[in-house]
Amino acid sequence: MSLGPIFRARALRDFGDGAAAVLLPAHLTALGFGPGEIGLLASLSLLGSAAVTLCIGVFGGRFHVRPMLLGAAALMATTGIGYATAQSLALVSLVALLGTINPTAGGASLFMPLEHAVLARTSAARRTHVFALYSLVGMLAAALGSLASGVPGWLGIGLGSAFLAYAALAAGVALAYARLPRAAMGEVSDGRLGPSRGLVLRLAALFSLDSFAGGLAVQALLALFLFRKFGLSVAEAGSFFFVSGLLAAVSMPASAWLGTRIGLVNTMVWTHAPANLCLAVAVLCEICGWRWHSCWCGRCSPRWISRLGPPT
């Protein structure tokens, strides 16, 4: 089964998400929204993504994957147009709640469970390596998207135009999904969990705790912090996240190798411990006045280490 369409679609949408995560706080600030309102919009976008993901988990098994992916691509286009045109808090809140852009730069969206359902149909021997490659493609594309976030400033065009470009990327995403082979669509079922129900629920509880902590430092809010704390431009912040994303991408091949040697769960657990230690060191660096050291420890180091876990 060819997985090329999934990889191409992920590259395109993560490129757009990587740019949007840096541009969105700057765009919202230009519209006159304060940090509290931007934080509210970030929360709404994450809540919307969580609700849609839950619905896919409960009802998605009753439908073929390709039509749902094409619908997600259409929603991606609508989201870009919505952010480019909406100006009031009410309309922007609606776009944030229902749209595909969220402050994690593509880490949580309705695309993920659908694409994972396709990737999970690969053989057990290849599965971890396939997921590692899938994550590597996404991380590299998101890093390039972060770097491209400075293009509107270099061209002297409004930030709203960048979201129209995000909408245009959805056409390429839809074209990739349309070329998914029939074998990738899977069989329709009632979506109920079988003997693995207990394990899935325990893992969901574990990931919920991890995501709660991660939600305190999502990329869009960290970009807002860099704008306000250090006076960085969009291009400078994009360069920072570009380096951070490259470091995260480097860890993807290592995760597959490590998972085959110490086990998948051990890889997830023991790579998060040093990452969290780096976050604690970042606080000490900020207290001591070492601001850029704080950014490095708080973003780059944890991303490189903790990203060893997700493909497992």
C-alpha positions as CSV (number, residue, x, y, z in Angstrom):
1,M,0.0,0.0,0.0
2,S,1.5,3.4,-1.0
3,L,1.6,5.9,1.7
4,G,3.0,8.7,-0.5
5,P,-0.3,10.7,-0.5
6,I,-0.4,10.8,3.3
7,F,3.2,12.0,3.5
8,R,2.6,14.7,0.8
9,A,-0.6,15.9,2.5
10,R,1.2,16.1,5.9
11,A,4.1,18.0,4.4
12,L,1.7,20.6,2.9
13,R,-0.5,21.1,5.9
14,D,2.3,21.1,8.5
15,F,4.1,23.7,6.4
16,G,1.0,25.9,6.6
17,D,0.5,25.1,10.3
18,G,4.1,25.9,11.1
19,A,3.8,29.4,9.5
20,A,0.3,30.0,11.0
21,A,1.5,29.3,14.5
22,V,4.0,32.1,14.3
23,L,1.8,34.5,12.2
24,L,-1.4,34.0,14.2
25,P,-0.4,35.8,17.4
26,A,1.1,38.7,15.3
27,H,-2.1,38.9,13.2
28,L,-4.4,38.9,16.2
29,T,-2.3,41.5,17.9
30,A,-2.5,43.7,14.7
31,L,-6.3,43.3,15.0
32,G,-6.2,44.9,18.4
33,F,-6.5,41.8,20.6
34,G,-4.6,41.6,23.9
35,P,-2.8,38.6,25.4
36,G,-5.8,37.5,27.4
37,E,-8.0,37.4,24.3
38,I,-5.3,35.6,22.3
39,G,-5.0,33.1,25.1
40,L,-8.8,32.6,25.0
41,L,-8.7,32.0,21.2
42,A,-5.9,29.5,21.6
43,S,-8.0,27.6,24.2
44,L,-11.0,27.7,21.9
45,S,-9.0,26.2,19.0
46,L,-7.7,23.4,21.2
47,L,-11.1,22.7,22.6
48,G,-12.5,22.6,19.1
49,S,-9.7,20.2,17.9
50,A,-10.4,17.9,20.9
51,A,-14.1,17.8,20.3
52,V,-13.7,17.0,16.6
53,T,-11.1,14.3,17.4
54,L,-13.5,12.7,20.0
55,C,-16.3,12.7,17.4
56,I,-14.0,11.0,14.9
57,G,-13.0,8.4,17.5
58,V,-16.6,7.6,18.3
59,F,-18.3,7.8,14.9
60,G,-15.4,7.8,12.3
61,G,-15.3,4.0,12.0
62,R,-18.7,4.1,10.3
63,F,-17.3,6.0,7.3
64,H,-14.5,5.5,4.8
65,V,-11.3,7.5,5.6
66,R,-10.9,9.3,2.2
67,P,-14.2,11.3,2.3
68,M,-13.5,12.4,5.8
69,L,-10.0,13.5,4.9
70,L,-11.3,15.5,1.9
71,G,-13.9,17.1,4.2
72,A,-11.0,18.1,6.6
73,A,-9.1,19.7,3.6
74,A,-12.2,21.7,2.8
75,L,-12.4,22.9,6.4
76,M,-8.7,23.8,6.2
77,A,-9.5,26.1,3.2
78,T,-12.4,27.6,5.1
79,T,-10.2,28.3,8.1
80,G,-7.6,30.2,6.1
81,I,-10.3,32.4,4.5
82,G,-12.0,32.9,7.9
83,Y,-8.8,34.2,9.6
84,A,-8.0,36.4,6.6
85,T,-11.4,38.1,6.6
86,A,-12.7,38.0,10.2
87,Q,-11.9,41.0,12.5
88,S,-14.4,40.9,15.4
89,L,-13.7,38.8,18.4
90,A,-16.9,36.8,17.9
91,L,-16.1,35.8,14.3
92,V,-12.5,35.0,15.1
93,S,-13.6,32.9,18.1
94,L,-15.9,31.0,15.8
95,V,-13.1,30.3,13.3
96,A,-10.8,29.3,16.1
97,L,-13.3,26.9,17.5
98,L,-14.3,25.2,14.3
99,G,-11.1,25.6,12.2
100,T,-8.0,23.5,11.6
101,I,-5.4,26.0,12.8
102,N,-4.4,25.6,16.4
103,P,-1.5,26.9,18.5
104,T,0.4,23.6,18.5
105,A,1.6,24.0,14.9
106,G,-0.2,20.9,13.7
107,G,0.4,18.7,16.7
108,A,-3.3,18.3,17.4
109,S,-5.9,18.4,14.6
110,L,-8.7,16.3,13.1
111,F,-6.2,15.2,10.4
112,M,-4.1,13.2,12.8
113,P,-6.5,10.4,13.9
114,L,-7.6,9.9,10.3
115,E,-4.1,9.7,8.9
116,H,-3.0,7.5,11.8
117,A,-5.8,5.1,10.9
118,V,-4.3,4.7,7.4
119,L,-0.7,4.3,8.7
120,A,-1.8,1.7,11.3
121,R,-2.7,-0.7,8.4
122,T,1.0,-1.2,7.6
123,S,2.7,-4.4,8.8
124,A,3.8,-4.6,12.5
125,A,7.4,-4.9,11.5
126,R,7.4,-1.6,9.6
127,R,4.8,0.3,11.7
128,T,7.2,2.2,14.1
129,H,9.5,3.2,11.2
130,V,6.6,4.4,9.1
131,F,5.3,6.5,12.0
132,A,8.8,7.9,12.5
133,L,9.1,8.8,8.9
134,Y,5.6,10.4,9.0
135,S,6.6,12.5,12.0
136,L,9.9,13.4,10.4
137,V,8.2,14.7,7.3
138,G,5.8,16.7,9.4
139,M,8.5,18.2,11.6
140,L,10.7,19.3,8.7
141,A,7.7,20.8,6.9
142,A,6.6,22.7,10.1
143,A,10.2,24.0,10.6
144,L,10.2,25.3,7.0
145,G,6.8,26.8,7.5
146,S,8.1,28.7,10.6
147,L,11.0,30.0,8.6
148,A,8.5,31.1,5.8
149,S,6.5,33.1,8.3
150,G,8.8,36.0,7.7
151,V,7.9,36.2,4.0
152,P,4.9,38.6,4.3
153,G,7.2,41.0,6.2
154,W,9.9,40.8,3.5
155,L,7.3,41.3,0.7
156,G,5.6,44.1,2.6
157,I,2.1,42.5,2.4
158,G,-0.5,42.1,5.2
159,L,-0.5,39.1,7.4
160,G,-4.1,38.3,6.3
161,S,-2.6,37.4,2.9
162,A,-0.6,34.6,4.5
163,F,-3.9,32.9,5.7
164,L,-5.2,33.0,2.1
165,A,-2.0,31.2,1.1
166,Y,-2.8,28.7,3.9
167,A,-6.2,28.2,2.3
168,A,-4.6,27.6,-1.1
169,L,-2.4,24.9,0.4
170,A,-5.6,23.0,1.2
171,A,-6.1,22.4,-2.5
172,G,-2.8,20.5,-2.6
173,V,-3.8,18.6,0.5
174,A,-7.2,17.6,-1.0
175,L,-5.4,16.5,-4.3
176,A,-3.1,14.2,-2.2
177,Y,-6.0,12.7,-0.3
178,A,-7.9,12.1,-3.6
179,R,-5.1,9.9,-4.8
180,L,-5.2,7.6,-1.7
181,P,-5.4,3.9,-2.9
182,R,-8.6,2.0,-2.2
183,A,-6.7,-0.3,0.1
184,A,-6.0,2.6,2.4
185,M,-9.7,3.3,3.0
186,G,-10.2,0.3,5.2
187,E,-13.4,-1.4,6.2
188,V,-16.4,0.4,7.7
189,S,-17.1,-0.7,11.3
190,D,-19.1,0.4,14.3
191,G,-15.9,1.9,15.8
192,R,-16.1,0.1,19.1
193,L,-13.0,-0.9,20.9
194,G,-12.4,-4.6,21.5
195,P,-10.0,-6.2,24.0
196,S,-7.7,-3.2,23.8
197,R,-10.3,-0.9,25.4
198,G,-8.6,-0.8,28.9
199,L,-5.2,-0.1,27.5
200,V,-6.4,2.6,25.2
201,L,-8.2,4.4,28.0
202,R,-5.1,4.2,30.2
203,L,-2.9,5.6,27.5
204,A,-5.5,8.3,26.8
205,A,-5.4,9.4,30.5
206,L,-1.6,9.5,30.3
207,F,-1.6,11.6,27.2
208,S,-4.2,13.9,28.6
209,L,-1.9,14.7,31.5
210,D,1.0,15.2,29.2
211,S,-1.0,17.4,26.9
212,F,-2.3,19.5,29.8
213,A,1.3,20.4,30.7
214,G,2.2,21.0,27.0
215,G,-0.8,23.3,26.6
216,L,0.9,25.8,28.9
217,A,3.7,26.3,26.3
218,V,2.2,25.8,22.9
219,Q,4.0,27.4,20.0
220,A,1.6,30.2,19.2
221,L,1.7,31.4,22.8
222,L,5.5,31.1,23.0
223,A,5.7,33.2,19.8
224,L,3.6,35.8,21.5
225,F,5.9,35.7,24.5
226,L,8.9,36.2,22.2
227,F,7.2,39.2,20.6
228,R,6.4,40.9,23.9
229,K,9.3,39.8,26.1
230,F,12.2,40.2,23.7
231,G,10.7,42.4,21.0
232,L,11.4,39.8,18.2
233,S,10.0,40.4,14.8
234,V,7.9,37.7,13.1
235,A,10.9,36.7,10.9
236,E,13.2,36.4,14.0
237,A,10.7,34.3,15.9
238,G,10.2,32.2,12.8
239,S,13.9,31.5,12.6
240,F,13.9,30.5,16.3
241,F,11.2,28.0,15.7
242,F,12.9,26.8,12.5
243,V,15.9,25.7,14.5
244,S,13.7,24.2,17.2
245,G,11.8,22.3,14.6
246,L,14.9,20.9,13.0
247,L,16.1,19.6,16.3
248,A,12.8,18.0,16.9
249,A,13.0,16.4,13.4
250,V,16.4,14.9,14.1
251,S,15.0,12.9,17.0
252,M,12.4,11.1,14.8
253,P,14.7,8.5,13.2
254,A,16.4,8.0,16.6
255,S,13.0,7.2,18.2
256,A,12.4,4.2,15.9
257,W,15.8,2.8,16.6
258,L,15.4,3.3,20.4
259,G,11.9,1.9,20.5
260,T,13.1,-1.4,19.0
261,R,15.7,-1.8,21.7
262,I,14.1,-0.6,25.0
263,G,10.4,-0.9,24.1
264,L,7.9,1.7,23.0
265,V,6.5,2.7,26.4
266,N,10.0,3.0,27.9
267,T,11.0,5.3,25.0
268,M,8.1,7.6,25.7
269,V,8.7,7.6,29.4
270,W,12.4,8.0,29.7
271,T,12.7,10.7,27.0
272,H,10.2,12.9,28.7
273,A,12.0,13.0,32.0
274,P,15.1,14.9,30.7
275,A,12.9,17.1,28.6
276,N,10.9,18.2,31.7
277,L,14.2,18.8,33.5
278,C,15.2,21.2,30.7
279,L,12.0,23.1,31.3
280,A,12.8,23.4,35.0
281,V,16.3,24.7,34.1
282,A,14.6,27.3,31.8
283,V,12.9,28.8,34.8
284,L,16.2,29.1,36.7
285,C,17.8,30.7,33.6
286,E,15.0,33.3,33.5
287,I,15.4,34.1,37.2
288,C,19.2,34.6,36.7
289,G,18.6,36.9,33.7
290,W,19.9,34.5,31.1
291,R,17.1,35.1,28.7
292,W,18.3,33.4,25.5
293,H,19.6,30.5,27.6
294,S,16.0,30.3,29.0
295,C,14.5,30.1,25.5
296,W,17.0,27.4,24.5
297,C,16.4,25.2,27.5
298,G,12.6,25.9,27.5
299,R,12.0,25.2,23.8
300,C,14.8,23.7,21.8
301,S,16.2,21.1,24.2
302,P,12.8,19.7,25.4
303,R,11.6,19.5,21.8
304,W,14.6,17.5,20.7
305,I,14.5,15.1,23.6
306,S,10.7,14.6,24.1
307,R,10.1,14.2,20.4
308,L,11.8,10.8,20.7
309,G,8.6,9.6,22.1
310,P,5.7,10.3,19.7
311,P,6.4,7.9,16.9
312,T,6.4,5.0,19.4
